[in-house]
């Protein structure tokens, strides 16, 4: 058998499909492997290039296969799809992966460490608790509003509703009150658990030198800094700060044709969690700046000529570019707004 130079591996839960080619591009391997046989196969195979889609369990298998000297490259599934031929099956998927990994213009995903994936698990759990907490609070408010009982937005208003539920009242039928108390207790449990995870993330971020450096950027706190370090294994994979902002989904869609460039709204095609965090951080920063007085000339001019939400997203995109530059160069944050003018 000819020497295998490139393998496309289609990941699955139990049955994995392999497609291998030699240096000339000729197909020399097509086979299926059970889950228990994957590591044994690559342990006996001479080092080669292995391509996989960056999907569930991909980072785990990249670490496992990489131990045996193989060069493992992960690719976004959306970039692999054009190389998959019709009549889709596992064999065609592996063939498409094998073809895509050798393309000179292909973009790759850095392999995450176990520590990074552990941090992401904490963030994902916290995000799930936040969503469930919001759903529970909305259900509680909606049920009481049917009886004409409403309260102000925010925690204080919700706590007043819960306190009202704890005391029997003629305004709320007893059967309804008992059911809503279940929701209230569920909300309190979700809120307590979420706060514990948030404190855990904040404590870990303050003990991390890179996270502390990122937290010097305006609008960046422990949650954002920790999320970025967990999600971005190697910032140098992005060619520029704009590419990094585009990966997050904070750049405008391109509608260029006939030599005319028409940028549109942000694409929202990137990392949803990171995009939401950066926009939330930008919103909080802008509120503080408007209350205390905007000191950044760039931000002041932007707020003067563009709507508030447009400025908020633009500031989030600028923050993403600053973060990319800090990660690539390893430098601390430099506040240009407060820097002394050149003589």
N, C-alpha and C positions, 0 to 999 in steps of 0.2 A: 504494500500500500504506500502511495506517495505521502510525503511529509505534510501534515496538516499545518497550515499557517493561520487560518482564520476559522472560527466556529461561531455560528449563530445559535444561541440557546434560548428556546422558548420556555419560559417558566410556567409552572403549574403547581397544583397542590400535591399530586401523586405521580403523574406521568410527564416527563420532560422530553422535549424533542430537540435533537441536535442536527445541525446542517454544517458540514465542514468542507472547505475548499483548500487547494494547494496554492503554491505561489503563482501559477498560471491562471488561477480562477476556476480550474476544473473541479467538479464535485467529487470528493473522495470519501465522504461520510454522510450517511443518512440513517439515523437510528433513534430509538426511544430508550429512555432510562427511567427506571423506578426511582423514587426519591432516595432510597437507601443506597443506590448505586452511583449517584452523581458524583459525590466526593471521591469515591474509589476510582472512577473513570479518569477524572482530571488529575488525580495523584499519580497515575501511571503514564499520563500523556506528556510528551515533551512540551516545553513552554511555547505558547502560541497566543494569538489575539482572540479574546472571547468577548462577544457583544451580547448585550441583554437590554431589554426594555426596562426603564426605571419605574417599575411597578411594585406591587406588594411582594415582600421578601427579597427584592432584587439586591438591596444593600447587604443583606445577610449572605447571599450566595456569592456576591462579589468579594466579600471578605474571605469566605471559605476557599473559593477557587484561587484567589490571589495568593494564598499561602504557598502554593505549589509553583510559583514562578510565572504564572500566566499574567498577561496584561489584560485586565478586565475593564471594559468601557460600557458605561450605562448611557442610554439615549432616551430622550422624551418619546413616549409612544406616538405622539402626533407626528413626529418627524420620521418615524419608522413606517407609518401606515402607507405612504406613497410607494414604498418598495414591495408591498405585499400584492401578489397577483390575484386574479379572480379565483373564485371557488375556494374561499378561505378555509384553511384547516391548520392543524398544528405544524405540519410539514412546511406549508407555504409561509406560515408565520416565522419559523426558524430560518427559512431561506431569505425572507425579507430582512430579518435582523442581520444575517450574515452579509447581505449586500449593503445595507445601510452603514454598518460599522466601518466599512472601508472607504466611504465617501470622504473626499478631502474637505468638503464644506459642512460636514455633519457637526452638530453641537452635542457636547457630552455633559453628563451629570457627575459631579464628584461623589465618590463613595463615602458615605457617612460612617462615623465610628459608632461603637456601641453606646458610648457616653452621649453622643449627639442624639441618637434615637431614643435614649432614655429620657433626655430633656424634652424632646418633642412629644413623648408619651404623656409627660406631665402637662405640657401646654394643651395637648388635644383633650385630655381629661378635663382640664379647667374650662376650656371653651365649650365642651359639652354641658358641663354643670351650669355655665352662664346661660346657655340657650334654654336649658330646662327650667332654670330659675325664672327667666323672662316669660316663658310660656305659662308657668304656674301663676305668676303674678298677674298676667293678663287675664287668665281664666278666672281668677279670684275677683278682680276688678269688674270684669264683664258680668259675672253672676250677680254681684251686689248692685251694679248699675241698673239692673232690671227692676230693683225695688226702690230706685231713686237714691241709693246710697253711693256717693262718690267721694273721692278724696284727691288731694293735690298729687301731682306727679312726684316721683322719687321715693326714697326709702321712708321718709317721715310719713308721707301720706299713706303708704302701704301699711306701715306699722299701726297707724291709727285705725285702719280697717280691721286688722287682725285683733287689736285690742277690743274693738267693738264686738267682734265675733265671740270673744272669750266670755262675755257676760250675756246671759239670756235676755232677750228683748222681744217685745211684741212686734217690732218692725221686721224681724227676720224669723220666719217659721222654723220651728225646732228641727224638723227633718233636714231643711236646707242648711241650717247652721252647723249641724253635725257633719254634713258632707264638706262644707267649706272649711271647717276646722282641720279636716284631713289635708286639704290643699295648703292651709296655712302652716301646718307642721312640716309638710313636705318642703315648702319654700324655706322655712327656717333651717331645715337640715341641709338643703342645697346651698344656702347662703353660708352656713358655717363651714361646710366642706370646701367651698370655693375659696373662702378667705384663708383657710389653712394652706391650700395649694399656692395661692398667690404669695403668701408669706414665705413659703418654701422657695419659690422661684426668685423672689426679691433677695433673700438671704444668699442664695447661690450666686446670683449676679454680682452682689457686692463683694463676694470673695474671689471673683474672677477679674484678673487684671484687664483683659480685653473688653469685658463687659463694662467695667468702670470707665474705660477710655471712651467707649461709645456713648455712655450716659452723659458725657460732657456736651454732646450735641443737643441744641434746643429741641424740645418735644420728644426726646428719647429717654425713656425710663427703664427700669429693670426688666419689665415684661418684653418690651421691644428689643432691647439689647440681647436678652437671653434667647429670644426667638430667632433673631438674625444669626447668632453664633451657632445655633442648632441646625438651622436650615441651610446656611451657606458654608459648605465644607471647604470650598476654595474659591474665593472671590476673583482670582486671576483667570478663571474660566470665562468671565465676562470681559469683552474687549474694551468696554468703556462704562462710565457711570450711566449713560443713557441705556445701554444694553441691560444693566442691572435693574434700572427703573422699569424698563419694558418687560423684564421677566416678572416683576411684581405686578405689572398691569397698570402702571401709572403714566404711560405715554399715550399720545393720541393715535388713533387709527390713521393709516396712510391711505389717502384717496387720490394719489397722484396719477395723472394721465396726460399725454400730449405735452410733456414738459412742465405741467402746472402741478404744484404740490398743494393739496388741500387737507391739512391735518384736521381730524375730527375729535370726537370725544375719546376719553381714555378707553383702552381696549378691554380692561377687566378680564384679561385672558391669563393672567399670571397667578401668583400665589395669593389666594383669597384671604387667608389669615393674616399674612404679613401686610397686605394692602390695607385691610381694615384697621390694623393696629397703627400703621403710619398715619392714616387719615385721622383717626381718633386723637393721636398725639398732636397732629398739626392743628386740629380744631381746639384742643385745650390750650395750646400755646397761643393761638390767635386771640382767644378770648382774654387771656391774661394780658397780651400786648395791647389790645384795644382798651382794656380797663386802666392800664398803667401808662399807656403812651407808647406807640411803636417807635423803637429805636433803630431798627434796621432800615436803611434807606430803600433797599430793594423791595422789602416787604411793604413799606409805606407807599411806594409808588404803585405797587401791584394792587393794593387794596383801594387805591384812589381811582384806578381805571378799570378794574374787573370786579365782577360780583364776588361776594364773600366766599361762596362754596368753590368757585373756580380758583380763587386765591388759596383756599385751604388745600385743594388737591395739588396745585402747583408747588406749594410749600412742602407737601409730603414728597413730591417727586424730587425736589431739590435736596431734601433730607436724605433720600435714598442715594443720590449721587455722592453726597458728602460721606455717607457711611461706606460706600464702595471704595472711595479714595482712601479712607482711613484704613480699611481692611487690606487693601493692596499695598499701600506704602508703609503701613505700620506706624503712622505718625499720629500725634495727639490732635485734638480738634483746635482749629485756629479760627477765632471769631473775627471775621473781616469787618463786621459792622463797627466793632469797638477798637479796631487796630488804628494806630496813629497814622495820619496822612503823610505821604511821602513829601520830603522837603523839595 
